[in-house]
């Protein structure tokens, strides 16, 4: 699930096809003819340039297969060994995210699979290089008017067909393209989904219970018993888990005396009530948004020093926190890291709104409840964002339903569910909802300690380049009837509560994030520091980008 995705009222977020460098060939809708493959769009091209793409024609409405058709992009990266052991299909999250993310990972996180497996990526209908849904109405600062105009324009274009851009149709697309890919050479297929992609994979299991040889669900969003309205509550619970790890860490526990959770919650109540640290630049919404960003991106080495300095609140601490505020919320960080322009096809806010408001809220909270919860929460959406979410419900919600929505999967395909225990977006304590749907002995769950969202991509180990999540997944698909090898879990790097000296100086103005004399950091000083220490800046680039790219 995405955090604080921009509202896309700027022209750069409008639907566009200007990003095409190559136009993939089209493959007509016919399950008995193989795909026609050709070059991929530049943004969908793997770093080794070995993948090929096609635009598969599929029915807009699968109940009317001879009616209007749309395109879904499929990418294929053949096994480098030339002797494939099977296919792995990758489903992106969001909803609304582009699968182009995966092809950039073939030489890093997904490298363990490239030699022996054919890697396929299906772009979700309505997203990116599939038939894209975007807003073409003029930009407006009036949020409600803009999105109502967008919806009206799309409905005028698509009619009731607009509601076919849903998870069930996307699951049927997947079933179709998997079958079509095997016409010339049958190979076992494994379906991997991450975040919303796990929801998509579960729907696939409902429409095609024997459609693949296995499912891998990474950072699982359950079909029932969960909902995006619970977002802030989930962050609160996971903060408690994060605090427990702080209490077990030598450095962090020395700052909070082994009771981080209650100490920080009590501190924030005093700050929010105006009883503590009045010279702090952060207001409540901003402080809560900072906590949300930090937890989403696993930046505990910045979050916990900030809370520690807030608790002490001497002159140096106030200066340090206000330096951090300038970096995150006053544009200095963005200027420093020079973020590239967003690809207009990299995300569909329309698909996000359609699916989120019709399929991902089995457990609902009304606006009054959410606002009340946020009054004293550690992490929350800003108030304006909650108000926007309520507008989205009115415009996009209650538009469609089908027999599979808010219904659990029930199938016998081998399944591996993996989750981190400090993942606030798809929390591990929801996993029993998934385990309750398991129907066979080879449907398994593995939990990764001190791990955030997207297990395959974030579970770096103390030695080596492979992630533990990728190792466990590979062990699973290579022997579906045995327990996967999870020995790498004991070698995870895990959380770090210690910021580097360079990160500390750039963000807080002191060489120690927790302690020491602080200097005011202007954008000029930050740029000078960047130029003087390019290697250190490169090492800290991920931290800086994570704080400002929202």
C-alpha positions as CSV (number, residue, x, y, z in Angstrom):
1,X,0.0,0.0,0.0
2,X,1.2,3.4,-0.8
3,X,1.8,6.1,1.7
4,X,0.7,9.7,1.2
5,X,0.6,9.4,-2.6
6,X,0.2,12.9,-4.0
7,X,-3.3,14.0,-5.0
8,X,-2.3,14.3,-8.6
9,X,-4.0,17.6,-9.4
10,X,-0.9,18.7,-11.4
11,X,-0.5,18.3,-15.1
12,X,2.4,15.8,-14.6
13,X,0.0,13.3,-13.1
14,X,-2.5,13.3,-16.0
15,X,-2.9,10.3,-18.3
16,X,-0.3,10.3,-21.0
17,X,1.4,8.0,-23.4
18,X,4.4,10.2,-23.9
19,X,6.6,7.8,-21.9
20,X,6.6,5.2,-24.7
21,X,10.0,4.7,-26.3
22,X,8.9,1.5,-28.1
23,X,5.4,0.3,-28.8
24,X,5.1,-3.4,-27.9
25,X,3.4,-5.6,-30.5
26,X,-0.2,-6.6,-29.7
27,X,-1.4,-10.2,-29.2
28,X,-5.0,-10.7,-30.2
29,X,-7.5,-12.2,-27.8
30,X,-7.2,-15.9,-28.5
31,X,-6.2,-18.5,-25.9
32,X,-5.0,-20.9,-28.6
33,X,-2.4,-18.7,-30.2
34,X,0.9,-17.8,-28.5
35,X,1.9,-14.3,-27.7
36,X,3.7,-12.1,-30.2
37,X,6.7,-10.6,-28.4
38,X,8.6,-7.4,-29.1
39,X,10.6,-4.6,-27.5
40,X,9.5,-3.2,-24.1
41,X,8.8,0.5,-23.3
42,X,12.1,2.0,-22.0
43,X,10.6,2.3,-18.5
44,X,9.7,-1.4,-18.6
45,X,13.1,-2.6,-19.9
46,X,15.3,-4.7,-17.6
47,X,18.8,-3.5,-17.0
48,X,20.2,-6.3,-19.1
49,X,17.7,-5.5,-21.9
50,X,16.8,-9.2,-22.1
51,X,13.1,-8.9,-21.5
52,X,10.4,-8.7,-24.1
53,X,6.9,-7.3,-24.0
54,X,3.5,-7.7,-25.6
55,X,0.1,-6.0,-25.3
56,X,-2.3,-8.8,-24.6
57,X,-5.9,-8.0,-25.7
58,X,-8.5,-9.0,-23.1
59,X,-12.2,-8.3,-22.8
60,X,-13.1,-5.3,-20.8
61,X,-15.9,-7.4,-19.3
62,X,-15.0,-11.1,-19.0
63,X,-18.7,-11.9,-19.0
64,X,-18.9,-10.5,-22.5
65,X,-15.7,-11.9,-24.2
66,X,-16.8,-10.7,-27.7
67,X,-17.4,-7.1,-26.5
68,X,-15.1,-4.2,-26.1
69,X,-11.4,-5.1,-25.5
70,X,-8.5,-3.4,-23.7
71,X,-4.8,-4.1,-23.5
72,X,-2.7,-5.4,-20.6
73,X,1.1,-5.3,-20.9
74,X,3.0,-8.5,-20.2
75,X,6.8,-8.6,-19.8
76,X,8.9,-11.8,-20.2
77,X,12.5,-12.3,-19.0
78,X,13.6,-15.8,-20.0
79,X,15.9,-17.9,-17.7
80,X,19.5,-17.0,-18.3
81,X,20.5,-20.7,-18.1
82,X,18.4,-21.5,-21.2
83,X,16.8,-24.4,-19.2
84,X,13.9,-22.9,-17.3
85,X,12.5,-24.7,-14.2
86,X,9.2,-22.7,-14.4
87,X,7.6,-19.3,-14.6
88,X,7.3,-16.7,-11.8
89,X,4.6,-14.1,-12.3
90,X,4.9,-10.8,-10.4
91,X,1.9,-8.8,-9.2
92,X,2.5,-5.2,-8.0
93,X,0.9,-3.4,-5.1
94,X,-0.8,-0.1,-4.7
95,X,-3.5,-0.6,-5.9
96,X,-2.4,1.5,-8.9
97,X,1.4,0.8,-8.9
98,X,3.2,-0.2,-12.1
99,X,4.9,-3.5,-12.4
100,X,7.9,-1.8,-14.0
101,X,9.3,-1.8,-10.4
102,X,10.0,-5.5,-10.7
103,X,12.0,-5.4,-13.9
104,X,14.5,-3.0,-12.2
105,X,15.0,-5.7,-9.5
106,X,16.2,-8.5,-11.8
107,X,19.8,-7.8,-11.1
108,X,19.4,-7.2,-7.3
109,X,16.6,-8.5,-5.1
110,X,15.2,-10.9,-7.7
111,X,18.6,-12.0,-9.0
112,X,18.3,-15.5,-7.3
113,X,15.5,-16.3,-9.7
114,X,16.8,-15.0,-13.0
115,X,19.1,-17.9,-13.9
116,X,16.6,-20.8,-13.6
117,X,13.2,-19.2,-14.0
118,X,11.3,-17.2,-16.6
119,X,10.1,-14.0,-14.9
120,X,6.8,-12.5,-16.1
121,X,5.3,-9.2,-15.0
122,X,1.6,-8.4,-15.7
123,X,0.7,-4.8,-15.6
124,X,-2.7,-4.4,-13.9
125,X,-5.5,-3.3,-16.1
126,X,-5.9,0.5,-15.9
127,X,-2.3,1.0,-14.8
128,X,0.8,2.3,-16.6
129,X,1.3,0.6,-20.0
130,X,-1.8,-1.4,-19.9
131,X,-4.9,0.6,-21.0
132,X,-4.4,3.4,-18.6
133,X,-7.0,5.2,-16.5
134,X,-6.1,8.8,-15.7
135,X,-7.7,12.2,-15.3
136,X,-7.8,14.5,-18.3
137,X,-9.8,17.4,-16.7
138,X,-7.9,20.6,-16.0
139,X,-5.9,20.8,-12.8
140,X,-7.6,22.5,-9.9
141,X,-6.8,23.3,-6.3
142,X,-10.4,22.3,-5.4
143,X,-9.9,18.7,-4.4
144,X,-13.5,17.6,-4.5
145,X,-14.3,19.5,-7.8
146,X,-11.2,18.0,-9.5
147,X,-11.9,14.4,-8.6
148,X,-15.6,14.7,-9.3
149,X,-14.8,16.1,-12.7
150,X,-12.3,13.2,-13.3
151,X,-14.9,10.6,-12.3
152,X,-17.5,12.2,-14.5
153,X,-15.2,12.3,-17.5
154,X,-14.2,8.7,-17.1
155,X,-17.8,7.6,-16.6
156,X,-18.8,9.4,-19.8
157,X,-16.0,7.6,-21.6
158,X,-16.5,4.1,-20.2
159,X,-20.0,4.0,-18.8
160,X,-20.5,1.0,-16.5
161,X,-17.4,-0.5,-18.1
162,X,-15.4,1.8,-15.8
163,X,-16.2,-0.7,-12.9
164,X,-14.6,-3.5,-14.9
165,X,-11.2,-2.1,-13.9
166,X,-11.4,-4.1,-10.7
167,X,-9.5,-6.9,-9.0
168,X,-11.7,-9.7,-10.2
169,X,-11.2,-8.7,-13.9
170,X,-7.5,-8.3,-13.3
171,X,-7.4,-11.9,-11.8
172,X,-9.1,-13.2,-14.9
173,X,-6.5,-11.4,-17.0
174,X,-3.8,-13.2,-15.1
175,X,-5.5,-16.6,-15.6
176,X,-5.7,-15.9,-19.3
177,X,-2.2,-14.7,-19.8
178,X,-0.7,-17.6,-17.8
179,X,-2.5,-20.1,-20.0
180,X,-1.6,-18.2,-23.2
181,X,2.1,-18.2,-22.2
182,X,2.2,-22.0,-22.0
183,X,0.9,-22.8,-25.5
184,X,4.3,-23.5,-27.0
185,X,6.0,-24.9,-23.8
186,X,4.2,-25.9,-20.7
187,X,6.0,-25.0,-17.5
188,X,4.9,-24.8,-13.9
189,X,3.8,-21.3,-12.9
190,X,4.2,-19.6,-9.5
191,X,2.4,-16.4,-8.7
192,X,4.0,-13.8,-6.4
193,X,2.2,-10.8,-5.1
194,X,3.3,-8.0,-2.8
195,X,1.0,-5.8,-0.7
196,X,-2.2,-5.2,-2.9
197,X,-0.6,-7.8,-5.2
198,X,-1.4,-10.4,-2.5
199,X,-5.0,-9.3,-2.6
200,X,-4.9,-9.7,-6.4
201,X,-3.3,-13.1,-6.0
202,X,-6.0,-14.2,-3.6
203,X,-8.7,-13.1,-6.0
204,X,-6.9,-15.1,-8.7
205,X,-7.2,-18.2,-6.4
206,X,-10.9,-17.5,-6.3
207,X,-11.5,-17.3,-10.0
208,X,-8.9,-19.9,-11.0
209,X,-8.4,-22.3,-8.0
210,X,-6.0,-24.5,-10.0
211,X,-4.6,-21.7,-12.1
212,X,-1.0,-22.0,-10.9
213,X,1.3,-24.4,-9.1
214,X,1.9,-22.1,-6.1
215,X,1.2,-18.7,-4.6
216,X,3.6,-16.5,-2.7
217,X,2.0,-13.7,-0.7
218,X,4.4,-11.1,0.5
219,X,3.1,-8.6,3.0
220,X,-0.4,-9.8,3.0
221,X,-3.6,-7.8,2.8
222,X,-6.5,-10.1,3.9
223,X,-9.7,-10.3,1.9
224,X,-11.8,-10.1,5.0
225,X,-11.4,-8.6,8.5
226,X,-9.2,-5.7,7.4
227,X,-9.6,-2.3,5.8
228,X,-7.7,0.8,4.8
229,X,-9.7,2.8,7.4
230,X,-7.6,1.0,10.0
231,X,-4.4,2.4,8.6
232,X,-3.7,4.8,11.6
233,X,-4.7,2.2,14.2
234,X,-2.3,-0.3,12.6
235,X,0.6,2.2,12.8
236,X,-0.1,2.7,16.5
237,X,0.0,-1.0,17.2
238,X,3.2,-1.5,15.1
239,X,4.8,1.4,16.9
240,X,4.5,-0.6,20.1
241,X,6.3,-3.5,18.4
242,X,9.0,-1.1,17.2
243,X,9.3,0.3,20.7
244,X,9.8,-3.2,22.1
245,X,12.8,-3.7,19.8
246,X,14.1,-0.3,21.0
247,X,13.9,-1.6,24.5
248,X,16.0,-4.6,23.5
249,X,18.7,-2.5,21.7
250,X,21.6,-1.3,23.8
251,X,21.7,2.2,22.3
252,X,18.0,2.9,22.1
253,X,17.1,1.4,25.5
254,X,19.8,3.6,27.1
255,X,17.9,6.7,25.9
256,X,14.4,5.6,27.0
257,X,15.4,3.5,30.0
258,X,13.7,0.4,28.5
259,X,10.2,1.8,28.4
260,X,10.1,3.6,25.0
261,X,6.4,3.0,24.1
262,X,4.8,4.6,27.1
263,X,7.5,7.2,27.5
264,X,6.9,8.5,23.9
265,X,3.1,8.3,24.1
266,X,3.1,10.3,27.3
267,X,5.5,12.8,25.8
268,X,3.4,13.3,22.7
269,X,0.3,14.0,24.8
270,X,2.1,16.8,26.5
271,X,3.4,18.2,23.2
272,X,0.0,18.0,21.6
273,X,-1.6,19.7,24.6
274,X,0.9,22.6,24.3
275,X,2.5,21.7,27.7
276,X,6.0,20.8,26.4
277,X,8.6,22.2,23.9
278,X,6.6,25.2,22.7
279,X,9.4,26.3,20.3
280,X,9.2,23.2,18.2
281,X,8.4,23.9,14.5
282,X,6.5,20.6,14.1
283,X,2.8,20.9,14.6
284,X,0.8,17.8,15.5
285,X,-0.2,16.8,12.0
286,X,3.4,17.1,10.8
287,X,4.9,15.2,13.7
288,X,2.4,12.4,13.2
289,X,3.1,12.4,9.4
290,X,6.9,12.2,10.2
291,X,6.3,9.2,12.4
292,X,4.2,7.6,9.7
293,X,6.8,8.2,7.0
294,X,9.6,6.9,9.3
295,X,7.8,3.7,10.2
296,X,6.7,3.1,6.5
297,X,10.3,3.4,5.3
298,X,12.0,1.8,8.4
299,X,13.8,5.0,9.4
300,X,13.9,4.2,13.1
301,X,17.5,5.6,13.3
302,X,15.9,9.0,12.6
303,X,12.6,8.6,14.4
304,X,13.9,7.5,17.8
305,X,16.5,10.3,18.1
306,X,13.9,12.8,17.2
307,X,11.6,11.6,20.0
308,X,14.6,11.5,22.4
309,X,15.5,15.1,21.7
310,X,11.8,16.1,21.9
311,X,11.6,14.6,25.4
312,X,14.7,16.5,26.6
313,X,13.9,19.7,24.6
314,X,16.9,21.8,25.5
315,X,18.1,24.6,23.1
316,X,20.2,22.2,21.1
317,X,17.4,19.7,20.8
318,X,14.9,22.4,19.5
319,X,17.5,23.5,17.0
320,X,18.1,19.9,15.9
321,X,14.4,19.2,15.5
322,X,13.8,22.4,13.6
323,X,16.6,21.5,11.3
324,X,14.9,18.2,10.6
325,X,11.6,20.0,10.0
326,X,13.3,22.3,7.4
327,X,14.7,19.2,5.7
328,X,11.5,17.3,5.5
329,X,8.7,19.9,5.2
330,X,10.2,23.0,3.9
331,X,11.7,21.7,0.7
332,X,15.3,21.6,1.6
333,X,15.6,17.8,1.4
334,X,13.9,17.7,-2.0
335,X,16.3,20.3,-3.3
336,X,19.2,18.4,-1.9
337,X,18.4,15.0,-3.4
338,X,17.0,16.4,-6.6
339,X,14.2,13.9,-7.1
340,X,13.4,13.2,-10.8
341,X,10.0,14.0,-12.2
342,X,7.4,11.3,-11.6
343,X,6.7,9.0,-14.5
344,X,3.0,9.8,-15.5
345,X,2.5,6.1,-16.3
346,X,4.1,4.9,-13.1
347,X,0.9,5.0,-11.0
348,X,-2.8,5.3,-11.6
349,X,-4.6,7.3,-8.9
350,X,-7.9,6.3,-10.6
351,X,-7.3,2.6,-10.1
352,X,-6.2,3.3,-6.5
353,X,-9.4,5.1,-5.7
354,X,-11.7,2.7,-7.5
355,X,-10.4,-0.4,-5.9
356,X,-9.6,1.1,-2.5
357,X,-13.1,2.4,-2.0
358,X,-14.9,-0.7,-3.3
359,X,-12.8,-3.7,-2.3
360,X,-10.3,-2.8,0.5
361,X,-12.5,-1.7,3.4
362,X,-14.2,-4.7,4.9
363,X,-13.8,-3.0,8.4
364,X,-14.8,0.6,8.2
365,X,-14.3,3.6,10.4
366,X,-16.2,6.9,10.0
367,X,-14.4,10.2,9.8
368,X,-15.3,11.2,13.3
369,X,-13.7,8.1,14.7
370,X,-10.6,8.6,12.7
371,X,-10.2,12.2,13.6
372,X,-10.7,11.4,17.3
373,X,-8.1,8.6,17.2
374,X,-5.6,10.9,15.6
375,X,-5.8,13.5,18.4
376,X,-3.4,11.5,20.6
377,X,-1.8,9.0,18.1
378,X,1.9,8.6,17.5
379,X,1.4,8.3,13.8
380,X,-1.5,9.4,11.6
381,X,-2.5,10.7,8.3
382,X,-2.6,14.6,8.4
383,X,-6.1,16.0,8.9
384,X,-6.4,17.3,5.4
385,X,-5.6,13.9,4.0
386,X,-8.3,12.2,6.1
387,X,-10.8,14.8,4.8
388,X,-9.7,14.0,1.3
389,X,-10.1,10.3,1.9
390,X,-13.7,11.0,2.9
391,X,-14.3,12.9,-0.3
392,X,-12.9,9.9,-2.2
393,X,-15.3,7.6,-0.5
394,X,-18.2,9.8,-1.7
395,X,-17.0,10.0,-5.3
396,X,-15.6,6.6,-5.9
397,X,-17.1,4.3,-3.3
398,X,-20.1,2.0,-3.5
399,X,-19.8,1.8,-7.2
400,X,-19.6,-2.0,-7.8
401,X,-19.5,-5.4,-6.1
402,X,-19.2,-9.0,-7.2
403,X,-19.4,-12.5,-5.7
404,X,-15.7,-12.5,-4.6
405,X,-15.4,-9.1,-2.9
406,X,-15.0,-9.5,0.9
407,X,-14.9,-13.3,0.5
408,X,-12.0,-15.5,1.6
409,X,-9.9,-17.5,-0.8
410,X,-10.5,-21.3,-0.7
411,X,-8.1,-23.4,-2.8
412,X,-5.6,-26.2,-2.6
413,X,-2.6,-24.6,-4.3
414,X,0.6,-24.6,-2.3
415,X,0.9,-21.2,-0.7
416,X,3.6,-19.4,1.1
417,X,2.7,-16.3,3.1
418,X,5.5,-14.1,4.4
419,X,5.3,-11.0,6.5
420,X,7.5,-8.7,8.6
421,X,6.6,-8.0,12.3
422,X,7.2,-4.2,12.1
423,X,5.1,-3.7,8.9
424,X,2.4,-1.1,9.6
425,X,0.9,-1.3,6.1
426,X,0.0,-5.0,6.2
427,X,0.5,-5.9,9.9
428,X,1.6,-9.4,10.9
429,X,-1.2,-9.6,13.5
430,X,-3.7,-9.9,10.5
431,X,-2.0,-13.1,9.4
432,X,-4.4,-15.4,11.3
433,X,-7.1,-14.2,8.9
434,X,-5.1,-15.7,6.1
435,X,-4.1,-18.8,8.0
436,X,-7.8,-19.5,8.6
437,X,-8.3,-19.9,4.9
438,X,-5.5,-22.5,4.5
439,X,-6.9,-25.9,3.4
440,X,-3.8,-28.0,2.9
441,X,-0.5,-29.0,4.6
442,X,1.6,-27.1,2.1
443,X,0.1,-23.7,2.8
444,X,2.5,-22.1,5.1
445,X,3.4,-18.9,6.9
446,X,6.9,-17.5,7.7
447,X,7.3,-14.4,9.9
448,X,10.4,-12.2,9.7
449,X,11.5,-10.4,12.8
450,X,12.5,-6.7,12.7
451,X,11.2,-6.5,9.1
452,X,9.0,-3.9,7.4
453,X,6.9,-4.0,4.2
454,X,7.9,-6.0,1.1
455,X,9.9,-9.0,2.7
456,X,11.6,-10.2,-0.5
457,X,13.1,-6.7,-1.1
458,X,14.0,-5.6,2.4
459,X,15.3,-8.6,4.4
460,X,19.0,-7.9,3.9
461,X,21.4,-10.1,5.8
462,X,24.6,-9.5,7.7
463,X,26.6,-11.1,4.9
464,X,25.9,-11.7,1.2
465,X,23.8,-9.8,-1.3
466,X,20.7,-12.1,-1.5
467,X,17.7,-11.2,0.7
468,X,16.4,-13.8,3.2
469,X,12.9,-13.4,1.8
470,X,14.1,-14.4,-1.7
471,X,16.0,-17.4,-0.2
472,X,12.9,-18.6,1.6
473,X,10.7,-18.1,-1.4
474,X,13.1,-20.0,-3.7
475,X,13.3,-22.8,-1.2
476,X,9.5,-23.0,-1.2
477,X,9.0,-23.2,-5.0
478,X,11.8,-25.7,-5.4
479,X,10.2,-28.2,-3.1
480,X,6.5,-27.3,-2.6
481,X,5.7,-30.3,-0.3
482,X,8.4,-29.6,2.3
483,X,8.9,-26.9,4.9
484,X,10.9,-24.0,3.3
485,X,14.4,-23.5,4.6
486,X,14.2,-20.5,7.0
487,X,17.7,-20.7,8.4
488,X,18.6,-17.3,7.0
489,X,16.2,-15.6,9.4
490,X,18.8,-15.8,12.1
491,X,21.2,-13.8,10.0
492,X,19.0,-10.8,9.3
493,X,20.5,-7.3,9.7
494,X,17.3,-6.2,11.4
495,X,16.6,-2.8,12.7
496,X,19.2,-0.1,13.4
497,X,18.6,2.7,15.9
498,X,21.9,4.4,15.1
499,X,22.2,7.0,12.3
500,X,25.5,7.6,10.6
501,X,27.5,10.7,11.5
502,X,26.8,12.1,8.0
503,X,23.0,11.5,8.3
504,X,23.0,13.0,11.8
505,X,24.8,16.1,10.7
506,X,22.8,16.6,7.6
507,X,19.4,16.1,9.3
508,X,19.9,17.3,12.9
509,X,23.0,19.5,12.6
510,X,25.0,17.4,15.1
511,X,27.4,14.5,14.5
512,X,25.4,12.4,16.9
513,X,21.6,12.1,16.2
514,X,20.9,11.8,20.0
515,X,23.4,14.1,21.6
516,X,25.8,17.0,21.2
517,X,25.9,20.6,20.3
518,X,23.8,21.5,17.2
519,X,24.4,24.0,14.4
520,X,21.7,25.6,12.3
521,X,21.6,23.8,8.9
522,X,20.7,26.0,6.0
523,X,20.3,24.7,2.5
524,X,23.6,26.3,1.5
525,X,25.4,24.4,4.3
526,X,23.7,21.2,3.3
527,X,24.7,21.6,-0.3
528,X,28.3,22.4,0.8
529,X,28.3,19.2,2.9
530,X,27.0,17.2,0.0
531,X,29.7,18.4,-2.3
532,X,32.5,17.9,0.3
533,X,31.5,14.3,1.1
534,X,30.1,12.7,-2.0
535,X,30.6,9.1,-0.9
536,X,28.9,9.7,2.4
537,X,26.0,11.4,0.6
538,X,25.6,8.5,-1.7
539,X,25.5,6.1,1.2
540,X,22.9,8.2,3.0
541,X,20.9,9.0,-0.2
542,X,18.3,6.3,0.5
543,X,17.6,7.7,3.9
544,X,17.2,11.3,2.6
545,X,15.0,10.2,-0.3
546,X,12.8,8.1,1.9
547,X,12.1,11.2,4.1
548,X,11.1,13.5,1.3
549,X,9.7,11.3,-1.5
550,X,6.0,11.2,-0.6
